[in-house]
Structures are given as structure tokens and as C-alpha cells.
Amino acid sequence: MSENKKDLDYYLNLNWTLIEGTDLDFEGNPYCYIDIKEIPSFTFCAKTIEKARAHYKEQLKLTLTVMLETDEKIIEPDEYEEEPDWENLCP
């Protein structure tokens, strides 16, 4: 696919690597989140994981729109390279 055909719909339909988890807010209340491995700046939070799964794409659409408008490099799932394990590589 040529670069100019990679529009918002193309990116929204990629098989992103979702990282799901739970944490506590500043008041000690639990919440669920979804991160996208290939987009380190992306996090979506909701009260339940079901709500997070149902609605994270709304924020993903906004995030990708900004990235496309500012010509930010969008790393696709098949392009992502793991960060080296520096602690085990360095003596």
C-alpha cells in the first residue's frame, strides 16, 4: 500500500497491541486502562475494562488524527521493535 493511501481509516483498522490493566486513582478508587504498545503516548481509562474496550477507539481516532495532521511518525504493529533490555546488556 502506498504511503498516501494510509489515512485515518487505515490506521484505525490496524491490529494494535493493546495492553490492559488496572490501577488506583489518587483517591484509591480502582480504574481500568488500555495502552497501545506502538503509541507510547496513548492511554484510555474507564471504570471497567468492558467500558474501556468499548470506547478506546474514540480516543485512538483523536490521537491518530493529531498524529496525521502533524506528520508524526506512526509506528505500525509490524514495525514495532522491542526496546533492548539495557540492564542485561550493560555490564
Stockholm file with secondary structure:
# STOCKHOLM 1.0

chainA/1-91         MSENKKDLDYYLNLNWTLIEGTDLDFEGNPYCYIDIKEIPSFTFCAKTIEKARAHYKEQLKLTLTVMLETDEKIIEPDEYEEEPDWENLCP
#=GR chainA/1-91 SS CCGGGCCHHHHHTSCCCEEEEEEECTTSCEEEEEEETTEEEEEEEESSHHHHHHHHHHHHHHHHHHHHHTTCCCCCTTTCCCCCCHHHHCC
#=GC SS_cons        CCGGGCCHHHHHTSCCCEEEEEEECTTSCEEEEEEETTEEEEEEEESSHHHHHHHHHHHHHHHHHHHHHTTCCCCCTTTCCCCCCHHHHCC
//
